[in-house]
Amino acid sequence: MELTLLGTGAPAGLPRPDCPCAVCAAALGPHARAATALLVDGALLLDLVPGVALAAARAGHSLGGVRQVLLSHPHDGPAIEVPAGLPQPGRVPDGRELALLTGHRVRAVALDAPGTGYAVTGPDGQRLLYLPPGGAPAGLEEPAEPYAMVLLDVVGRPDALARLRAVGAVGPTTDVVAVHLDHDVPPGAELRRRLAAAGARTVPDGTALEVGAYEDVPDVPRRTLVLGGARSGKSVEAERRLESFPEVLYAATGGSRNGDTEWAARVSAHQERRPGSWRTVETCDLVPLLKDDGPPLLVDCLSLWLTDAMDAVGAWDDAEWADGGERALRDRVRELTRAVRGTRRTVVAVSNEVGSGIVPATASGRRYRDELGRLNAAFAQECEQVLLVVAGQVVVLRG
């Protein structure tokens, strides 16, 4: 089954008309995207958008062989003119299946938002799932057979991908292609990086894909370290990397700090950002979590883990530090990094980057700064990907 993406952008396209934002200003040439529309084997058109006939011609196709046009989402604005020769567009009721004379079968998938998803089975038995912008499947049954290809709004609805993974509809060999791309993420390298972290990819308008060809499925990094200064956006970046995965275990190393209302407000803000399917454990005992098998692990953060470790070995007292405290801390860091090296879980860890700031005025402050730098370097050595977040922008240091 061959799929041609006549457009891969949001319903308004990218750049949006008359939008002055920086992303739209940069969305030129190969980064420009028409509204998403899919042509399946030249016979089935999913979504009718302005300029679809011209888009098909640019991709080397004619719409003359299209036997069915299906709409997936409500269309805002003036009615779209149906090109000559195309059948009138329609919509399949949720749960119903449509059989085409070409041998394709199309089943309508119910969503949690206005619109309809379509599961298409080709004459060759290959299966793809297409979801409209802003929509996620509702009422999925478990277990599900994995689709060969899934096309959805990965940036806008990462939880939709998490739901599909949770029931097995998206597996290790599923080719996840991001469509309905809007101006939420800068185009180019940043978009590719963001999607790769979710195990997804995107392609330019006009690209033809063979459903069932798996060689382009990106590998999700097993271990990632996210560094950044205060309020740089490092925690948001770490959480974003796992929001398309179900059952994430969130290891919070900061504790509750009973009575500290400002700290409680910070913790609450973090909790509200997390998907409801995530589980949180308050602990600095990370080694057992790394050694256990289980869902992806998010550690926030290593800098507070280090504070707890230095408390435990008496690192703030010069005499205790000299009399075995330093050696004990080195052993703890070594045990942690060995556990990271041997872990089978997907791990995303957050840590502060303090080496570029003001030199602390106290000996204990300088000791903490130095030890955090050593910990970050040792942890990063065991990670496939290392990121630095500055002013909300991600710089890839490794991977």
N, C-alpha and C positions, 0 to 999 in steps of 0.2 A: 504494500500500500504506500503510495507516494503522496506526500503532503507538501503543498506549496503555500508559504506564508506570504500572502499578498500585502499584508500590513502587520505590524507588531506593536503599534502604539495604542495609547488610550483613545477613547471614542472621539476626543477632540484633536487627536494627532499630537505629534511632537516635532517641532515646537508648537505650542498652543497659539492660535491666532491672537495677535495683539498682546501677548504676555511678555512683560519686560524682564522676567527673572533671568538669573545667570545661567541656569540650566537650559532654558529655551534659547538663549542667545548663543549657546555653544552647540545646540542640536542642529548642526548643519551638515550637508553632504551625506556621508554614510551614517551619521548619527541621527538624521531625520527619520521619522517613522510615521507612516499613515495609520489610520485606525485599523485595528486587528481584523483580518478576514482570512479564512482558511479555504483552500481549494483541495479537495480530496480526490485523487485519481481523475481529475478533470470532470468528475460527475456530480460531486456534492459540494455546495458552497455554504460554509458556515459563516453567517453574518454578511449582510449587504451594507456596504459603506460607500460614501461618495468616491467616485473615481475608480471603482473596482475593476471595470473593464480595461481601463488604461493600465492599472497596476498589473492585471493579468497579462496584457500585451508586453509590458516591460519584462515580465518574467518568462516570456516565450510561450504563453498559453493563450488559448481562445476559450471563451465561456460558452461556445456553441454546443459543447457536449454536456453542459450542466443539466441534470435532470431534477434536482431538488435544491431549494434554497431555504435554509433554516435560520431563524433569528434566535440569539441567545439572551439578549438584554434589551430593556426598553430603550427606545431611541428618542432623545430630547431634541427638539428643534423641528425645522420643516421636514416634510416627508421626502424620502430619498427616491429619486426617479429610478424605476426598474429598467435596466438596459434592454434594448430590443432583443427578443429571442430567449430571455431568461424567464423561467416560471415565476409566478407570484410567490414571494417569500411567505413562509408559515412558521408555526411553532408546534412541536410535539408536546402533548400533555404529559405532566410528570408521571414517570413510571411506565409510560407506554413505549412500544417499540415500533419503528417504521422500517419496513423492508423495501429496498429499492431493486429495480429490475437488473441493476448492475451487479448485484450480489452483496451490496453493503447493507448492514443492519445498523440502525441508529436508535439507541435507547435514551429517553429523556431522564436526566438526573435532577431530583429535587434539590433546591438550594435554600440557604438561610437568609437570602436576600432576593429582591425581585430579579427574575430571569430564570434561565434554564441551562443546565449543563448537558452536554451530549457525549455519550459513550458510543464510539463508532467501531464496528468490527468489519474488517475488509474481507474480500473474497478469499484472501490467503490466510484468514484466521487471526491476523495481527489486530491488536486492540489499542485504541487511543482514547483519551478523555480530554475534552475541551470545556473549560469553565469560563464564564463571562467575567467582566471586571467587577471587583467588589464582592464576588460570590464564593461561598464555600459549600461543600456538600452537606446535606442534612440527613440524619437518620441512616448513616452508613452501617452496613452489617459486617460483622467480623466472623471468620476471616474472609478476606476478599482475594481474588486472583489478581496478581500485579498486572498493571497495564504496561505495554511496551513503551508508550509515550504519553506524557501528560503535559498539557499546555494550560497555564493559568496565570493569575495575577500574583506572582511570587512576592513582589515588593509590597503591594497593598494588602494582601491577605496571606501572610506566611503561615497563619494558623490553618488555612485550608490544606496546605502541604503537610502540616503536622497531623491533621486528621486522617489524610490518606495514608500516611506512613503508619499511623497507629493501628489501622485495620489490615495492613498489608497490600493496599491498592497501589502503593508506590514502594518498590523494592530496590535492592542494590543495582539492578540492571535497567531500571526505568529511566528513560531519557526525559528529564524535566526541562521544559522550555518555557521561559518567561515571556509572556505577552502582555498586552494592555499597558505598555510602559509609558509612564507619565514623567513629569518634571520633579519627582521626589528624590531622584538620585542622579548625580552628574553622569553623562554618558561616557563611554570609553572604558578606561582601565578601572575606575572606581565601580562602575556598574558590573563589570565582569568579576571583580573581586567579591563584591557583595553577593552576587548570585552563586559564585563558586562555593562560598561558605555554606550555602543552603543546598548544595548538590545540584544546582541548576545552571542553565546557560541561556544565552540569547543569541539570535542570529539576525542579520540584516533583512530588511524587506526584500521579498522576491526569492528567498532561499527555498530550495526544494530539499526535503528530508525524506529519507526512507524509514518508515516506521518499523522498528525492530533492529535497526543498526545501532549498536551500543558503544562503539568505539569512542564516541565523543562525550560520554557521561563523565563529568568532572569528579575527581576524588575529593571528598571532604577531609581536610587536615585532621589527623588524629589528636595532635596536641598543639594548642595555640596559647601564646602568652600575649596579653594586651597590656601595654605600658602607657602611662600618661600622667600628667600633673593633676592637681586638684581641679575639679569641675571641667576637665578636658573633654569629657564624653566617653571615657574609657569603659565605664560600666555599661552604658547604653550600647556601645559597640559590642561588648562581650555578650550581652543578652540578645542582641540582634542576630548574632551568629548561630544561636541555637533556637530561635523562636519558630523555626519550621520543623522542629523535632518534638515529639511528644515525650512526656514523662522525664523531663530533665530534673536532675538532683542539684539543688542550689546549696552549696556549702558556704554559709555566712560565718566568717571568722571574727566578726566584731563584737559578738555578744549583745545583750540587751542593755547593759549599763543602766541598771535600775535607778530611776530618779533623774536621769539626764533627759530633759524634754527635747532639747535640740537634737540629740542623737536619735531619740525615738522618732522624730519627724523625718530624719534622713532615712531611717530603716523603713518607715511607712511608705515613703515615696518610692523606694526600691521595690517593695512588695506589690504596690499597685501597678507597677509596670509589667510584672511577671505574668505569664499566662496562668490560668487557673489550674492547668494540668501539672504544673511544676510542683515539686515537693522541696521544702526548705528544711535544712538541718543546721542548727547553730553549733559549730564545733571548730576546733583547731586541730583535731586529730585526723589529719588528711591521709596519712599513709594507709590505714585500713580501707578507706574509700577508694583509693587509687588501686589497691590490690584486688578489690572485689570486682566481679563482673557486674554490669548493670547499664542503665541508661546514661546518656551524656552527663558529665559532671561540670558544673560551673563553680569556680572558686573565687570568691570576692571577699577579702583580697589577701595576697601574700604579705603585704606590708603589715597588716594586723596580725597575721600568723607569726611574723617575725617578732612583733612586740610581745606576744604571748610567750614565744620561745625564749626571748631575752629575759623576760620576767622569771621564767622557770629556772634559768641557769645563773641568776644573779648578775647579769651582765652590766647592770647600772652601777655596781660597786667595783671600784678599781681593784681592790684586794681580791674579791671573789672572781673577778674577771681573770686576773693573773693566776689565781690558784684553781685552775680547772674550768672556769666558766667559759673561756674562749674555746677550749677544746670540746667541751660539751655542746656548744652551739654549732661548731663545725660538724659534729657527729649528727646532730638533728637535721642540718641542711643536707648532709650527704644522704641520710636515710630518705629524706623527702625526694631528692632528685633521682635516687635509684628507683623509688616507687614510680616516679613519672616515666622513667625510661622503660620500665617493665609493664606499665599499665596497658590493658586492652580496651579501656573505655575511651570515648571521645572526651577530651578535656579542654576546657577554656578557662584560663586563669587570668586574674587581674592583679596588677601591682602598680604602685606609685613609682614614678621616675623623679627622684629628688636630687640627683647628682648635678643638675644644672642650676640649682637655686642658690640662695645665700648660704655661705658657710655657717653652720650652727655655732652659737656663741658658747656652748658648753661642751665639755668632753664627752658626756653621755650622748648628746645630740649628734656630735661628729661620729661617735662609734655607731650609732644607729644608721646614720647616712651611709657609712662605709659598708656595714654589714648588709644593708638592703641592696646596695650596688652589687655586692658579691652574690647574694641570693638571686637577684634578677639575672645575672650573667650565667650562673650555674643552671637555673631553671630554663633559661632561653636555649642553652646548649642542647637540651633534651627535646626541644619543640620543633616540629616541622615548619611552623609559621610563627613569626614574631612581628607584632604591630606596635607602632607608636602613634598615639592619638594626640594631636595638637589642635586646639581651637575647634574640636569636633571633626577635624580632618584626619584621615588615616594614612599613615606612611608605612609601607611594607618594608620591614627590615630584613626579613627572611621569608622565603616561600612564595 
